[in-house]
Amino acid sequence: MRFLLLTPLAVGLIASLICAASAAPSRFVQDRFAIGFWVPPPPEETTLKRYREIADANFTLVIGGFGVDAAKQLEVCRRCGLKAIVRAEGPVEKWPDTDACWGYMMVDEPGAGAFPDLAKRADEIRRKHPGRFGYINLLPNYASPGMLGTPDYDTHVAEFVKQVRPEVLSMDHYPLMRPEGDSRQSYLDNLATMRKYSLASRVPFWNFFYSMPFNDRLDPTEAQMRWQIYATLAYGGKGVLYFCYWTPGKGAGGTGEFPKGGAIITAEGRKTRHYDEARRMNAELKAMGPTLMQLTSTAVVRVKPDTDAASALKGTALKSIAAVPGDPPADYLIGAFRHADGRRAVLINNYSHMFTAWPTVEFDADPKDVLEVDKATGKLVPAVDDSPEMKGFQVSLGAGDGRLFILP
């Protein structure tokens, strides 16, 4: 047996590192897929009935604020099996802290000039509430340099990660999806930036998408909301956040900016059609969530009608993907992943939010060895050819929808 002899200097260095590690506050670690929203029920509606309504729509996370009492919100969330990020007041050490608490809302869309102070405040939360975090939501990439406080968006996110050392990256981006205008590529660019710094810093990223009409954004269809969600999944997101749950009226902390209303719940407390849409989509996310949390993004590929699919798909688990003759031209978003157990995964998203897609897919493994994450149960089931009478292996996709496959 050989013994390693350590000098007194080395012993002292190791001891100091051990002490520093033990003194460092434990950081928040996300343990489930986050399905949340902006604008909770108003203070007078912080009731078990209202929060059971949230849970029944298969949300997993409530973000507080808007005058809602933090302690009361945490209690109703606890009783309904929900997690919460609350906005608390007063000395940090006196903020409410229960098993339902993931963290504390700090600020929405700060400029880079605020990062040093936010870093100090986030560190104070870690010290005084170990395992919790200070939640900060970033601007989108269409914000001006004056708003960002940096020359460009990449620098903005890089400085945020460097200075604040966040436990979660989060942003909001609301792509234009109108007949005369489509800004979805900018949405993908924003997701790409989040993915880049999420992988580099090894923290999850979330993003807000829109689920109601405002300004020049039309009231989204379920397919348009699905597209926003599944694009996030393709880039490796670990959380999606609806804008908004409760319609922001003047009495709910709003400014009268949303005269149409039309969020998941109206300003008067009635369910809109978006409630059942969200419940359907969220049920799928909850079922897929345990698998999604095990995936690390390795590549994202857009296959357009003029793309050489075989070349673009190198490094993914697909060898080819093509539209069936007579169908709309091929347009797909492909997310490639590595599972924690070493297997590979691929998410296929129908880029069109107007038409269904029925592509012929060639995996780089025998189809008999390919599994799919069942969106009803979350279980891994054998992948099934949706058109066995046709040549090849067909995958049917609703407008804006996506499917997740696991390969050896």
Secondary structure, 3 states (H helix, E strand, C coil): CCCCCCCHHHHHHHHHHHHHHHHCCCCCCCCCCEEEEECCCCHHHCCHHHHHHHHHCCCCEEECCCCCCHHHHHHHHHHHCCEEEECCCCCHHHCCCCCCEEEEEEEECCCHHHHHHHHHHHHHHHHHCCCCEEEEEECCCCCCHHHHCCCCHHHHHHHHHHHHCCCCEEEECCCCEECCEECHHHHHHHHHHHHHHHHHHCCCEEEEEECCCECCECCCCHHHHHHHHHHHHHCCCCEEEEECCECCCHHHCCCCCCCCCCCCECCCCCECHHHHHHHHHHHHHHHHHHHHCCEEEEEEEEECCCCCHHHHCCCCCEEEEECCCCCCCCCEEEEEEEECCCCEEEEEEECCCCCCECCEEEECCCHHHCEEECCCCCCEEECCCCCCCCCCEECCECCCCEEEEEEC
